[in-house]
Amino acid sequence: MTVDAIAAAAREILTPESVITDPVRLRTYECDGLTHYRVSPGLVVLPETAEQVAAVVRLCVEHGVPFVARGSGTGLSGGALPRSDGVLIVTSRMRRIVELDLPRHRAVVEPGVTNLAITEAVREHGFYYAPDPSSQQICSIGGNVAENSGGAHCLKYGFTVNHVLGLEVVTPDGEIVQLDANDPGYDLLGAFVGSEGTLGITTKITVRLSRAPETVITLLAAFDDIEGGGRAVSAIISAGVVPAAIEMMDALAIQAAEASVSCGYPEGAGAVLIVELDGPHAAVAHQFTEVERICQQEGAFELRQAASAEERAAIWRGRKSAFAAVGRISPAYIVQDGVVPRTALPQVLAGIDALQDEYGIRVANVFHAGDGNLHPLVLFDDAVPGEGERAELVSARILDLCLQHGGSITGEHGVGVDKSRYMPKMFSEEDLDTMQLVRCAFDPRGLSNPGKVFPTPRLCGEVPGVRKGVHPLVESGQAEQF
Amino acid sequence: MLTVPGVTVREATQDDLVGGVRPRWVALPETVEEIAAVMRASAAHDLAVVTVGGGTKLHWGAPPERCDLLIDTCCLGDVLEHAAGDLVVRVQAGTTMETLAETLAREGQELALDVPLEGATVGGTLATATAGPRRLRYGTARDLLIGITAVLADGTIAHSGGRVVKNVAGYDLGKLFTGSYGTLAVIAEATFRLHPLPAERRWITAEFPPDELSFPMRDLLDSQHEPVAIEVDWPDLSGPCTVCVLVEGVAAEERATAVRDLLKPPATVEASPPPWWGRLPDGILIEARGPRLTLAADLPHVRDAAGRFDVTLRGSVAAGAMHVTPASDSDPGQVAAFLTELRSRLSGPVVLLAAPDEVAALVDRWGPTGGLTLMRRVKERFDPDRRLSPGRFVGGL
C-alpha cells in the first residue's frame, strides 16, 4: 500500500515516534470539532520543522496520496477531516514562538502555537493578538490561517487575514515558499488565508500585534423582544459607533445559559444585547453615553455596565456558554453559521420563527449581531423518529434565508466538508470554476485537502452535521464555543 | 474595424497610448455583460487587452508586450447600490473615487481608502492597490473590499465574496485581483465595507531630525490615542523632516492635544491637513515598503544612498510604505544607480512604480519577490494566451 510506503520513508525523515500507524492511535484523529464526520486517517505524521512537512508532502506527491493538515482539530466544518487513503499532517509539535518583535508590533510563530498563547506572550507588554475565535485557548494559529478565523471582536478589528503579515508555506508540490504582504506581485498571501488547507500547509506565520486598549466597557441591555434588540443594533451602527463587539441572544438561548451557568441575566428578557466598547478613554466614554441612550430609546428595560473585569466576565459567561448550554434544554442540536446584511436581521429572524412553527422544531438564536453573523442552534430530540431529519431541513432552510437576503453560508466556521454542497447556491458554476483556477495553479494534482470547500461527490456514509451533546474539548473546559 | 454587438468601439488615437504602445481600438462597455462580450471578441481574434479607468496610473508598470484593444471603463460609472444601513456599497469599476465619496457622504459615510491621485477610478485603485495615509488604521483596498465581479480573459464573469463583511465562503478572488495590474481579469464591479464619516479630524505636525525619527514613531504607535495616519514629508534631504499625525472620530481634539504633548512643542494642531498630505509626488516614483518602524529607521539610509543626488521623500512611513522621488531632470543612469543603491541599503522591497522608459530599461522595476513561480502558475491558469496586460507586472506576468 502506498500509505505504508510513505510511513516507512517518513520514519527515516522524522523520528519513528512521530509517525503513527497504530489503528487505535489513528482513531484519535478521526474528526475535528464537527464530530459527526469521522474518518480514520491512513497515516498520521507529527513533523517538527517546515523541511519535514515539505519532505512528507513530496512523498505524498511521489505516491499520489492525498494529505490533510490539522492543527488542534477545533474546526467546526470538518475542514481537517482526514482521508482513509491519505496522510494527516499534524502541526501540534510545531509550537515555538520564533520571534517577538514588539517595537515593530510583530510576532513570528509556528503553526501549532495556540491563538491565545500569542496574546499571553505579549500581554505584560501591553499587546495582544486581535482575532479571538471562541476556541482561542486551544485552536492553533495555523488553523486560524486556514479558516480565516474571526471572533466576537472582529467587528472592529477584522479577521485573521487582516492581521497576518507573512507566511511560510509548503506548497502542494512540497516547496517551501515565503509570502510577504510587502512583496510586489499577486496577493497570494490574501488568497491563501481562508483557503482551508486546499492550497498548501502553513509552517510559519508573521502576525501583527495590537496595542491593548486603554479602556474597555461592557454593557448588557435587556429587551422585551428580539426586535427591540435588533433596532438598537442598527441604531448604534447608524450613529457611527463601531463597538469592539455586539452580541445578541434570544429568550431560548438565555434560558439555556441560565440553566447551565446561572448567568443571572435580567428576568423576563426576550433578548439581551452585549455591547463592548474599547479604545482611548475619552472616545469610549462618549460612545458609552450614546449606546446607553440608544438602548433606552429602543426599549431596553434594564442596563448593566460591567465595572470590573469580574463583572465583564460574568456578562460574557452567559454568551460564551450558550452553545454548550443548549445541551441542557435539548438532547441534540445542530450549530448553524450563516450571515445576513445587518438590516435584514428582523426579516431573517421572523423567517426562522416561521420555520420553527412550520416544522415544529425549536431554534435558539445566538449571534454576532454587529456583523449579521447568525449562529442558530437547531434543537431536536433524536429519540423522536423524524425529528433529526426535520432539524436538518430547518438548518438548511436557514441558510436559504441567509442567501435570499444577500448573505453568506458561512461567516467564520468555514465550508469544509459540511457546506461544500451549499456552495452552488451561493456561487455560479462560473464562479466556482474560476476559484478552481487558483486551486489548480497551487495544487494541480488535487492532493491538498481534497473534497473540502468545493462540491464534489460526497464521502460514503456522509450526512449533514448534527451536534449531540458537548464537544469533548468544551466538556473538559479546554475550549469555549460561540 | 472590430465589432462587438451592442458595444461602442472606436479607433484608437495617439491619446490612447499605453506605455508608448498604441492599441488599435478602444471599447467602451457599459455593463458587466458588455465587458464579457468584448473579452469574448478579443479571445476570438487573439487581441491583447489593457483596461483603463481615469488613466492616472496607466504609465505605472512595464509597457505591455502588446496591446490591441483598450477597454475604457468610463461608461461604467454607476454607484449600483449603497446600503447605508449595512455600511456597504456596490459600485461599477469606472466610477471615480470622488464620485463615490460624494455619494457616500450624503449618508454620512465613506470608503476609508485615501486616493493619492485625483481622477482615479475604483477599478484603477483596485488594480494597482493604491492607498493613502489612513492605511495605518484601515488597511489598504484589499482589507476593505468584500466582494468583486470580474471578467476573465475568455469572457467568463466571475464573482467572489459577497455583500456582507463577515464571509469565509470560497476563495477570496478579490484579494488576488487587487494589485494585479490588470493581468488576471478585468475588474467590473466592487463591493466595499464602509465606515461612518468621522465627526472630527485633527492634524498634528512637528519637525524631527530624520536620524531620530524612530523615537517619536515608536511612541506614537505605542500610544493610546489611536492615530489613523502618521505621515512623513522630507522635501530636502539635508534638512529635518515633517511628521504629521491624523486623529479622527470621537474626542479628536482631546486626543490631538495628547499627541501634540507626546511630540512636544512646538508641535501644532490644525483642523485641516498640510498641502502635501496624501498626495503622490509627480514624476519618477520609487516605493519602499517594510514593516512598521523599519522605514523610520531607513530614512538615513535613503539620504546616504542619495548622496548629492536630488531626491525627495514622502509617505506612510509608520504604516510601511513611502515614496522617493528623484528630480524630474535626473540623468537616467543616476536614477538607476540610486535605485540599486536603495535596494542594497534598505531591508524591504523597493519598487520603481513610474519612470520614463530610458530609466526603466536600466533596472528591474519590481525587484525580487517571494512566490514568483506560484504567481506565474496563477497567470497561466487565468490567462493562458497572455492577452491581459501581458508583461506589465512583476517578472513579466
Chai-1 contact restraints between the chains, C-beta under 6 A:
chainA,res_idxA,chainB,res_idxB,connection_type,confidence,min_distance_angstrom,max_distance_angstrom,comment,restraint_id
A,P103,B,R218,contact,1.0,0.0,6.0,A-B,restraint_1
A,P103,B,L293,contact,1.0,0.0,6.0,A-B,restraint_2
A,R104,B,P291,contact,1.0,0.0,6.0,A-B,restraint_3
A,R104,B,R292,contact,1.0,0.0,6.0,A-B,restraint_4
A,R104,B,L293,contact,1.0,0.0,6.0,A-B,restraint_5
A,H105,B,R292,contact,1.0,0.0,6.0,A-B,restraint_6
A,N148,B,V168,contact,1.0,0.0,6.0,A-B,restraint_7
A,N162,B,D143,contact,1.0,0.0,6.0,A-B,restraint_8
A,V177,B,G371,contact,1.0,0.0,6.0,A-B,restraint_9
A,Q178,B,G370,contact,1.0,0.0,6.0,A-B,restraint_10
A,L179,B,G370,contact,1.0,0.0,6.0,A-B,restraint_11
A,L179,B,G371,contact,1.0,0.0,6.0,A-B,restraint_12
A,D180,B,G370,contact,1.0,0.0,6.0,A-B,restraint_13
A,N182,B,R289,contact,1.0,0.0,6.0,A-B,restraint_14
A,N182,B,G348,contact,1.0,0.0,6.0,A-B,restraint_15
A,N182,B,P349,contact,1.0,0.0,6.0,A-B,restraint_16
A,D183,B,P349,contact,1.0,0.0,6.0,A-B,restraint_17
A,D183,B,T369,contact,1.0,0.0,6.0,A-B,restraint_18
A,D183,B,G370,contact,1.0,0.0,6.0,A-B,restraint_19
A,P184,B,P349,contact,1.0,0.0,6.0,A-B,restraint_20
A,P184,B,V351,contact,1.0,0.0,6.0,A-B,restraint_21
A,P184,B,W366,contact,1.0,0.0,6.0,A-B,restraint_22
A,P184,B,T369,contact,1.0,0.0,6.0,A-B,restraint_23
A,P184,B,V394,contact,1.0,0.0,6.0,A-B,restraint_24
A,G185,B,T369,contact,1.0,0.0,6.0,A-B,restraint_25
A,G185,B,M375,contact,1.0,0.0,6.0,A-B,restraint_26
A,G185,B,V394,contact,1.0,0.0,6.0,A-B,restraint_27
A,Y186,B,S180,contact,1.0,0.0,6.0,A-B,restraint_28
A,Y186,B,M375,contact,1.0,0.0,6.0,A-B,restraint_29
A,Y186,B,V378,contact,1.0,0.0,6.0,A-B,restraint_30
A,D187,B,R142,contact,1.0,0.0,6.0,A-B,restraint_31
A,D187,B,K175,contact,1.0,0.0,6.0,A-B,restraint_32
A,D187,B,G179,contact,1.0,0.0,6.0,A-B,restraint_33
A,L188,B,G371,contact,1.0,0.0,6.0,A-B,restraint_34
A,L188,B,L374,contact,1.0,0.0,6.0,A-B,restraint_35
A,G190,B,R142,contact,1.0,0.0,6.0,A-B,restraint_36
A,G190,B,K175,contact,1.0,0.0,6.0,A-B,restraint_37
A,A191,B,K175,contact,1.0,0.0,6.0,A-B,restraint_38
A,A191,B,L176,contact,1.0,0.0,6.0,A-B,restraint_39
A,G194,B,V168,contact,1.0,0.0,6.0,A-B,restraint_40
A,E214,B,Q224,contact,1.0,0.0,6.0,A-B,restraint_41
A,G240,B,P196,contact,1.0,0.0,6.0,A-B,restraint_42
A,G279,B,E226,contact,1.0,0.0,6.0,A-B,restraint_43
A,P280,B,Q224,contact,1.0,0.0,6.0,A-B,restraint_44
A,P280,B,H225,contact,1.0,0.0,6.0,A-B,restraint_45
A,P280,B,E226,contact,1.0,0.0,6.0,A-B,restraint_46
A,P280,B,R255,contact,1.0,0.0,6.0,A-B,restraint_47
A,A282,B,A251,contact,1.0,0.0,6.0,A-B,restraint_48
A,A282,B,E254,contact,1.0,0.0,6.0,A-B,restraint_49
A,A283,B,V250,contact,1.0,0.0,6.0,A-B,restraint_50
A,A283,B,A251,contact,1.0,0.0,6.0,A-B,restraint_51
A,H286,B,V250,contact,1.0,0.0,6.0,A-B,restraint_52
A,H286,B,A251,contact,1.0,0.0,6.0,A-B,restraint_53
A,V339,B,V164,contact,1.0,0.0,6.0,A-B,restraint_54
A,V339,B,K166,contact,1.0,0.0,6.0,A-B,restraint_55
A,V339,B,N167,contact,1.0,0.0,6.0,A-B,restraint_56
A,P341,B,D86,contact,1.0,0.0,6.0,A-B,restraint_57
A,P341,B,V164,contact,1.0,0.0,6.0,A-B,restraint_58
A,R342,B,D86,contact,1.0,0.0,6.0,A-B,restraint_59
A,T343,B,G85,contact,1.0,0.0,6.0,A-B,restraint_60
A,T343,B,D86,contact,1.0,0.0,6.0,A-B,restraint_61
A,D371,B,V165,contact,1.0,0.0,6.0,A-B,restraint_62
A,D371,B,K166,contact,1.0,0.0,6.0,A-B,restraint_63
A,G372,B,V164,contact,1.0,0.0,6.0,A-B,restraint_64
A,N373,B,K166,contact,1.0,0.0,6.0,A-B,restraint_65
A,G406,B,R163,contact,1.0,0.0,6.0,A-B,restraint_66
A,G407,B,V164,contact,1.0,0.0,6.0,A-B,restraint_67
A,S408,B,G162,contact,1.0,0.0,6.0,A-B,restraint_68
A,S408,B,V164,contact,1.0,0.0,6.0,A-B,restraint_69
A,S408,B,N167,contact,1.0,0.0,6.0,A-B,restraint_70
A,S408,B,A169,contact,1.0,0.0,6.0,A-B,restraint_71
A,I409,B,A169,contact,1.0,0.0,6.0,A-B,restraint_72
A,T410,B,V168,contact,1.0,0.0,6.0,A-B,restraint_73
A,T410,B,A169,contact,1.0,0.0,6.0,A-B,restraint_74
A,G411,B,K166,contact,1.0,0.0,6.0,A-B,restraint_75
A,G414,B,V168,contact,1.0,0.0,6.0,A-B,restraint_76
A,V415,B,A169,contact,1.0,0.0,6.0,A-B,restraint_77
A,M426,B,A169,contact,1.0,0.0,6.0,A-B,restraint_78
A,E430,B,T156,contact,1.0,0.0,6.0,A-B,restraint_79
A,E430,B,A158,contact,1.0,0.0,6.0,A-B,restraint_80
A,D431,B,A158,contact,1.0,0.0,6.0,A-B,restraint_81
A,D431,B,H159,contact,1.0,0.0,6.0,A-B,restraint_82
A,T434,B,A158,contact,1.0,0.0,6.0,A-B,restraint_83
A,M435,B,G170,contact,1.0,0.0,6.0,A-B,restraint_84
A,M435,B,Y171,contact,1.0,0.0,6.0,A-B,restraint_85
A,L437,B,R381,contact,1.0,0.0,6.0,A-B,restraint_86
A,L437,B,F382,contact,1.0,0.0,6.0,A-B,restraint_87
A,V438,B,Y171,contact,1.0,0.0,6.0,A-B,restraint_88
A,C440,B,R381,contact,1.0,0.0,6.0,A-B,restraint_89
A,A441,B,R377,contact,1.0,0.0,6.0,A-B,restraint_90
A,A441,B,V378,contact,1.0,0.0,6.0,A-B,restraint_91
A,A441,B,R381,contact,1.0,0.0,6.0,A-B,restraint_92
